[in-house]
Each structure stands twice: as structure tokens, then as C-alpha cells.
Amino acid sequence: MTRTLFGTDGIRGYVNQPPMTPDMALRLGLSAGRLFRRQAQGGRVVIGKDTRRSGYMLESALTAGFVAAGMDVTQCGPIPTPGVAMLTHSLRADLGVMISASHNPHHDNGIKLFGPDGYKLSDAREAEIEAHMANGWQDGLAAPDRLGHAAHLDDARGRYIEFAKRTVPQGLTFEGLKVVLDCANGAAYRVAPAVLWELGAEVTKLGVTPNGVNINERCGSTDTAALRDAVVGQGADLGVALDGDADRVILVDQTGRTIDGDQLMALILDDWHARGCLKGGGLVATVMSNLGLERFVSARGLRLERTKVGDRYVVEAMRRQGINLGGEQSGHIILNDFTTTGDGLLAALQVLTVIARSGRPASEVTHLFDPVPQVLRSVCYQAADPLACDTVRTAISAGEDRLRGNGRLVIRKSGTEPKVRVMAEGDDEALVAAVVDDICTRVETAA
């Protein structure tokens, strides 16, 4: 079965335009409810959301669909995506739903689904739901005496706060550390400050006044300018920038330098390896992670397994190979000993743990390798399939030959817009730029 509604991370789109409409959400609730409910007992679904105004609309439509399908709905309100994954498993629910478009602006929204084990659904399971939505969603309607009910979980935030705190070694505190925390006016605006403060840190809060339309607006992991200024201006030890649903993080050291997901994975890998906590002999990252990270991992006698872009593909590879650390350059960090999906706050806690134990500044502990020069461009195309055009294929082959032995080339089509992503990296920055320019030119002119 193929998928057209679901993308690499659930369903996402512009609010009140297909597919992100109340009608779609209602049919999704009915179809997913029918497929996941327990025949004799109905079932339970956990729903969380970020702070977008449209979240209320989609939550109501999803709830109506699930209740009509005979599922009991537990509404958690604004809570990070990893909180939904955790609660789905801990509450023994049959399905978890997160309403969020992650780092996108407020006019976008999305829906992510988690299975009873707290992991995101597979492509095959999403295709099954999508097929049912298109053909026969009415079959999921429950009898009047089998309707579900909806209730709010008042202590959802408290449960996640305690869960996050338990990932820090017992007895360790962050007392004496100054942290500037940017919550992107998103899902973590209450829980993240509470976790850091209760662990002893002195916390300056940014992005904690959501109004329904300011999520990710000049704040959060996609815009760290205000965070960098605050860290340097206040002499803080670390800056932490979460995205709208808090499943990813970008850090800023005490000098104002930005720290991406590759450096975070290197730090955690180095620390866990030294303490005997690393499992599986390495880590999992995507094809977009820097070659410098791969060389760093190899130098320690470990391996880096690459997957296609998407944190759930990272998670799937981690589970197959028994690896407990993985992530993406963008800041999705998966710590499989604790959680089933990316968790920006938990990744930040790991970094603060190393800083607190070592007494070394963030600029030292978070810079473990020098990134190889990397160029990434997105280019629009007119051809039906530009990657099948002879001129493009020739340019790609030539680029691979020029980089062979000293770099990498990654080409992929966007799943949501008519664009091709062209990424190249290597020791020769000028060569890397030239390879990308040549391929992009061929893609733009492909007929």
C-alpha cells in the first residue's frame, strides 16, 4: 500500500486547506480508532498538542472521531511530543496522537501517531489507516452503547516533568549553572523550565508566552539570535533552544556559538562510551549528518549507521541493531534507554550532566570535532522527474567522481514540494560548492 496523506513525520499542511482540515481529522480519528480499538473493551487514545490556535480545532475533530469509533480519549493539553509517546506507553493506551507542525509557523499544523509501545507508526501501518480513510471510514462507527468518552488528564505535565528528571543521575544537581531556555512559545513552555529549575539550575526563560500564533516566531531552535544575545549578555553557562513540540534542540555555548545535533551526538556518544553506557557499538544518524561526525565515531573504534532523513527511520534502525543513541543534525536526539522518539529536553539534560560533572565550560565539552565543509541547497524543478534526466544524472555522477575519497554527495527529492535537496561535503570547500552549483543548475534546466 502507498501513502499520499502521510509524509515522513505524520500528516502536515496549511491549516484549513487539504489535508489539514477538520473533516480529515474526523475521518482519521474514525479510521485509526477502528483499527486500534480492542474489540471487547473499546480502547484508549492519548492526545497532546502544542500551542497553535488550530490545535483546539483539530483536537475536537479527532476526539469526535475516536469517540464515535468507540475509543476513550485522554486529552493532555500542551505537552511535548515525547511526553505523548511516554504517556501512551505508561497509560497502556492503544494509540497516541500529537497535534503539532514542529518547527513550522503557526499557520501549519500536523498530526503524528504513536503505537501502544510509544513508537511512531510504521509506513505500512500509516498506509493501512490512509486506505481506510479513503474507502469505508464509516465502517468504524460504534453502536450507541459502545461510544467512547473524553476526559482531561490533569497531571499530564507533572508526569512528564518527573519522567524527565529521572533521566539525570541520582544525586546530581545543576546548582550553580546558569541556563537560558527558549521554549519557542511551544509545547514545552511550562514543563521545560520546571524541570531545569527543580534540578537546581538558575533559569532565564524565553519563548514562554504563547498566544496561539507566535509559536516558533523569531524564537526556538530555528532562530537562536535572541538566545545567543541572552546567553552572552547574562554570562550564562548554556543556552537551550527547543522547537515547537520540543522533540529537537539546538544549544548555544557560553560564547554564543551554536551547537547542532551532530556535536550533541558526539558528546553523548563520548560520555556514554567512557561510562560503559553505550549499546550497539556506535550510533545511528541520517545521510545529512556531517562527515566529521562519522570520522569522529570511527576514530573511537565505533560505527555510524546512516538512514534516510526522518527521526523515525533512525529509531527503526536503532531498534533493529540494539543501538541506544541516534539522531539528526537538526537536533532530534533519540536516547533509547529513556524514550522512544526525539526529545530535545532530555538531550539538553545529558549535556548539562557532563558540564556539571566535569566543571568544564560548554564550549569545551560540546566541540569534539571540526565539521567538514558542507553545502546544502534546495532547488525548484519543472521536469516530471528531474533525477531521471540524463543531464542531471551525468552531473551527479561527475560530482560523485570529484568528491570520491574526500567527501560525500546526497541528492533527494522533497516529499512536500517540487524541490530537490542537494547536499555535498568534503575537505575542499570550493570543490564542494562547485559540485552543488553544477547539479542545481542541471536540475533547474531539466526538461
C-alpha positions in Angstrom: 0.0 0.0 0.0 1.2 3.5 -0.8 0.8 6.7 1.2 -0.2 10.1 -0.1 -1.6 11.7 3.1 1.2 10.7 5.5 4.7 12.1 5.0 8.0 11.4 6.7 6.6 12.6 10.0 2.8 12.1 10.1 0.3 14.4 8.3 1.2 18.1 7.9 -0.1 21.1 6.0 -1.6 24.6 5.9 -4.5 24.9 8.3 -8.0 24.7 6.8 -6.6 23.6 3.5 -6.4 20.0 2.4 -5.2 17.9 4.0 -5.2 19.8 7.3 -8.9 20.2 7.7 -11.4 19.2 10.5 -13.0 16.8 8.1 -9.7 15.0 7.6 -9.1 14.9 11.3 -12.5 13.4 12.0 -12.0 10.7 9.4 -8.5 10.0 10.8 -10.0 9.5 14.3 -12.7 7.2 13.0 -10.3 5.1 10.9 -7.4 4.9 13.4 -9.9 4.2 16.2 -11.4 1.3 14.3 -8.0 -0.2 13.6 -6.6 0.2 17.1 -9.6 -0.3 19.3 -9.9 -3.5 21.3 -12.9 -5.4 20.1 -14.4 -6.2 23.5 -13.3 -3.2 25.6 -13.1 -0.3 23.1 -9.7 1.2 23.7 -7.9 4.4 24.8 -6.1 7.1 22.8 -3.9 9.8 24.3 -3.9 13.2 22.6 -1.4 16.0 23.1 -0.8 19.2 21.3 1.4 22.3 21.0 0.2 25.8 21.5 -1.2 26.6 18.0 -4.7 28.0 17.9 -5.6 25.4 15.3 -4.8 22.7 17.8 -8.2 23.2 19.5 -10.0 22.7 16.2 -8.1 19.5 15.3 -8.2 18.1 18.8 -12.0 18.4 18.8 -12.4 16.8 15.4 -10.0 13.9 16.3 -11.8 13.4 19.6 -15.2 13.2 17.9 -13.8 10.6 15.5 -12.2 8.5 18.2 -15.3 8.7 20.5 -17.5 7.7 17.5 -15.3 4.7 16.9 -15.7 3.6 20.5 -12.3 4.8 21.8 -11.9 6.6 25.1 -9.9 9.8 24.7 -7.4 11.2 27.2 -6.6 14.8 26.5 -3.3 16.1 27.8 -3.3 19.7 26.6 0.0 21.3 25.6 2.8 18.8 26.1 6.0 17.9 24.2 5.8 15.2 21.6 8.0 12.8 23.6 5.5 13.3 26.5 2.8 11.9 24.4 4.9 8.9 23.5 5.8 8.3 27.1 2.2 8.7 28.3 0.8 6.4 25.6 3.0 3.6 26.9 2.7 4.3 30.6 -1.1 4.6 30.5 -1.4 1.4 28.5 -3.2 3.3 25.7 -3.7 1.8 22.3 -2.7 4.9 20.4 -1.1 8.2 20.9 -1.7 11.4 18.9 0.4 14.6 18.8 -1.0 17.6 17.1 1.9 19.8 16.0 3.8 21.0 13.0 7.0 21.0 14.9 9.2 23.9 13.9 6.8 25.3 11.2 4.9 28.6 11.6 1.6 28.8 13.3 -0.4 28.6 10.1 0.8 25.0 9.6 -0.2 22.1 11.8 0.2 18.3 11.8 -0.7 15.0 13.3 1.7 12.3 14.5 0.6 8.9 15.6 2.2 6.6 18.1 1.5 2.9 18.7 0.9 1.4 22.2 4.6 0.8 22.7 5.2 4.6 22.3 7.0 4.3 19.0 5.8 6.2 15.8 3.7 4.0 13.5 5.4 2.3 10.6 4.9 3.3 7.0 2.8 0.2 6.5 0.5 1.0 9.4 0.0 4.5 8.3 -0.8 3.3 4.8 -3.4 1.0 6.3 -5.0 3.9 8.1 -4.9 6.0 5.0 -6.6 3.3 2.9 -9.4 3.0 5.4 -9.9 6.8 5.4 -10.4 6.7 1.7 -12.5 3.6 1.5 -15.0 2.8 4.2 -14.3 5.0 7.2 -18.0 4.9 8.0 -17.5 1.2 8.9 -15.7 2.4 12.1 -18.8 3.9 13.7 -19.6 2.2 17.0 -23.1 1.3 18.3 -24.7 4.0 20.5 -24.0 2.0 23.7 -20.3 1.5 22.6 -19.3 5.1 22.2 -16.2 6.2 23.9 -15.8 9.2 26.3 -13.3 12.0 26.6 -11.6 13.3 29.7 -8.7 15.6 30.5 -5.6 14.3 32.3 -4.9 16.9 34.9 -1.4 15.7 35.9 0.0 15.1 32.3 2.6 17.8 32.7 3.6 16.6 36.1 4.1 13.1 34.9 6.4 14.3 32.1 8.4 16.5 34.5 9.1 13.7 36.8 10.0 11.4 33.9 12.5 13.9 32.6 14.1 14.4 35.9 14.7 10.7 36.4 17.0 10.6 33.3 19.6 12.6 35.3 21.9 10.5 37.5 20.5 10.3 41.0 22.0 12.8 43.4 23.4 15.1 40.6 22.1 18.7 40.6 22.7 21.6 38.3 23.2 24.0 41.2 25.4 26.9 40.2 24.7 26.6 36.5 23.0 29.4 34.6 20.8 28.3 31.7 18.9 30.4 29.2 16.0 28.4 28.0 14.0 29.2 24.8 10.8 27.2 24.6 9.7 28.6 21.2 6.3 29.6 22.7 5.5 26.0 22.1 4.6 22.7 23.8 7.4 22.8 26.5 6.7 26.3 27.7 5.7 25.1 31.2 7.4 21.7 31.6 10.9 22.6 30.5 11.5 25.5 32.8 10.1 23.4 35.7 12.5 20.5 35.0 15.6 22.7 34.9 14.7 24.7 38.0 13.8 21.6 40.0 17.2 20.1 39.1 18.9 23.2 40.6 19.7 25.4 37.6 19.2 29.1 37.5 16.9 29.6 34.6 16.2 32.6 32.4 13.1 31.9 30.3 12.4 33.0 26.7 9.5 32.0 24.4 7.2 31.1 27.3 4.2 33.4 26.4 2.3 31.6 23.7 -0.7 33.3 22.2 -1.7 30.8 19.6 0.1 32.4 16.7 3.6 33.2 17.9 5.0 29.6 18.1 8.5 29.5 16.5 8.2 33.2 15.7 11.8 34.7 16.0 12.5 32.2 18.7 13.2 28.5 19.3 15.6 26.2 17.6 15.1 27.7 14.1 16.0 31.3 15.2 18.6 31.4 18.0 19.5 35.1 17.7 17.7 36.2 20.9 19.0 33.2 22.8 22.6 33.9 21.7 22.3 37.5 22.9 20.8 36.5 26.2 23.5 33.8 26.9 26.4 36.2 26.2 24.7 39.2 27.9 23.9 37.3 31.1 27.1 35.3 31.3 25.1 32.1 31.2 26.7 28.6 31.0 24.4 27.3 28.3 21.6 28.2 26.1 18.9 25.7 25.2 16.5 26.2 22.2 13.6 23.8 21.8 11.3 23.7 18.8 7.5 24.0 18.8 6.9 20.4 20.0 10.2 20.1 21.9 11.3 16.9 20.1 14.5 18.6 19.0 17.1 21.0 20.4 19.8 23.4 19.4 22.3 24.6 22.1 24.4 27.7 22.5 27.6 27.7 24.5 28.8 30.5 26.8 30.5 32.3 23.9 27.3 32.4 21.8 28.4 29.6 19.4 25.6 27.4 18.1 25.9 23.7 18.7 24.0 21.4 16.3 22.7 17.8 16.7 25.9 16.3 15.3 28.0 17.8 18.1 25.4 16.7 20.6 25.5 13.1 19.4 29.3 13.2 19.5 29.3 14.4 23.1 26.7 11.9 24.3 28.5 9.1 22.5 31.8 10.0 24.0 30.4 10.2 27.5 28.3 7.1 27.3 31.2 5.1 25.8 33.5 6.2 28.6 31.0 5.2 31.2 30.1 1.9 29.6 26.5 3.0 28.8 26.7 2.9 25.0 25.0 0.0 23.4 25.3 -1.5 19.9 28.9 -0.2 19.2 28.0 3.2 17.8 25.2 5.4 16.9 22.6 5.9 14.1 22.3 9.2 12.2 20.8 10.2 8.8 22.6 10.8 5.5 22.6 14.5 6.4 25.0 14.2 9.3 28.4 15.7 8.8 31.3 13.6 7.6 33.3 15.0 10.5 30.9 13.1 12.9 31.5 9.9 11.0 35.2 10.3 11.3 35.0 11.1 15.0 33.0 8.0 15.6 35.3 5.8 13.6 38.4 7.2 15.4 36.9 5.7 18.6 36.6 2.3 17.1 32.8 2.7 16.8 30.5 2.9 13.8 28.0 5.3 12.5 24.9 3.8 10.8 23.2 6.1 8.3 19.5 6.2 7.4 17.3 8.3 5.2 16.0 11.6 6.6 13.4 11.3 9.3 13.9 10.6 13.0 11.6 7.6 12.9 13.8 5.9 10.4 16.7 6.5 12.9 14.6 4.9 15.6 13.8 1.9 13.5 17.5 1.3 12.7 18.3 1.7 16.4 15.8 -0.9 17.4 16.9 -3.4 14.7 20.6 -3.1 15.8 20.3 -2.7 19.5 21.8 0.8 19.5 20.7 3.2 22.2 21.8 6.6 20.7 20.8 8.2 17.5 19.6 11.4 15.9 19.7 14.1 13.3 21.9 17.1 12.6 18.8 19.3 13.1 18.7 18.4 16.8 16.4 15.3 17.0 18.3 13.2 19.6 16.9 9.8 20.5 18.0 8.3 23.8 16.5 4.8 23.6 17.3 4.0 27.2 14.8 6.6 28.2 12.4 7.4 25.4 11.0 6.2 22.1 11.4 9.4 20.0 13.4 12.6 19.8 13.4 14.6 23.0 15.1 18.0 23.0 14.9 18.5 26.7 16.4 15.1 27.6 19.3 15.7 25.2 20.0 19.1 26.9 19.9 17.3 30.3 22.6 15.0 29.1 24.8 17.9 28.1 24.2 19.7 31.4 25.1 16.4 33.2 28.5 16.4 31.5 29.1 20.1 32.3 28.1 19.6 35.9 30.3 16.6 36.4 33.3 17.9 34.6 33.3 21.5 35.7 34.4 22.4 32.1 32.7 25.1 30.0 30.1 24.2 27.4 32.5 25.5 24.6 34.9 22.7 25.5 32.6 19.8 26.2 30.4 20.4 23.1 33.1 20.8 20.5 34.5 17.3 19.8 35.2 17.5 16.1 35.7 20.1 13.3 32.8 19.8 10.8 33.8 19.1 7.2 32.6 22.0 4.9 29.1 21.2 3.9 26.8 22.9 1.4 23.0 22.2 1.2 20.7 23.8 -1.4 17.1 23.3 -2.3 16.3 23.9 -5.9 12.9 24.0 -7.7 12.3 21.9 -10.8 9.9 21.8 -13.8 10.6 18.3 -15.1 8.3 15.5 -14.1 11.2 13.6 -12.6 14.5 15.6 -12.8 16.5 12.9 -11.2 15.7 10.7 -14.2 17.0 13.2 -16.8 20.3 12.4 -18.5 21.9 15.8 -17.9 21.1 15.6 -14.1 22.3 12.0 -13.8 25.5 12.9 -15.6 26.1 15.9 -13.3 25.5 13.7 -10.2 27.9 11.0 -11.5 30.5 13.7 -12.2 30.1 15.2 -8.7 30.5 11.8 -7.1 33.7 11.2 -9.0 35.1 14.6 -8.0 34.4 14.0 -4.3 35.3 10.3 -4.2 37.6 9.6 -1.2 37.3 13.1 0.2 33.6 13.8 0.6 30.0 12.8 0.1 27.1 13.7 -2.1 23.4 13.3 -1.1 20.5 14.0 -3.5 16.9 13.6 -2.6 13.5 14.9 -3.7 11.3 16.8 -1.2 8.2 14.9 -0.1 6.1 18.0 0.2 7.1 20.4 -2.6 8.6 20.4 -6.1 12.2 20.7 -4.9 15.4 18.7 -5.0 17.7 18.8 -2.0 21.4 18.8 -3.0 24.0 18.3 -0.2 27.7 17.9 -0.7 30.5 17.9 1.8 34.3 17.4 1.6 37.6 18.7 2.7 37.8 21.2 -0.2 35.2 23.8 0.4 35.5 25.3 -3.1 35.1 22.0 -4.7 32.0 21.2 -2.6 30.4 24.4 -3.6 31.2 23.9 -7.3 29.7 20.4 -7.3 26.4 21.6 -5.7 26.1 24.6 -8.1 26.6 22.3 -11.1 24.0 19.8 -10.1 21.5 22.5 -9.1 21.9 24.2 -12.5 21.1 20.9 -14.2 18.1 20.3 -12.1 16.7 23.8 -12.7 17.1 23.4 -16.5 16.0 19.8 -16.8 13.0 19.3 -19.2 
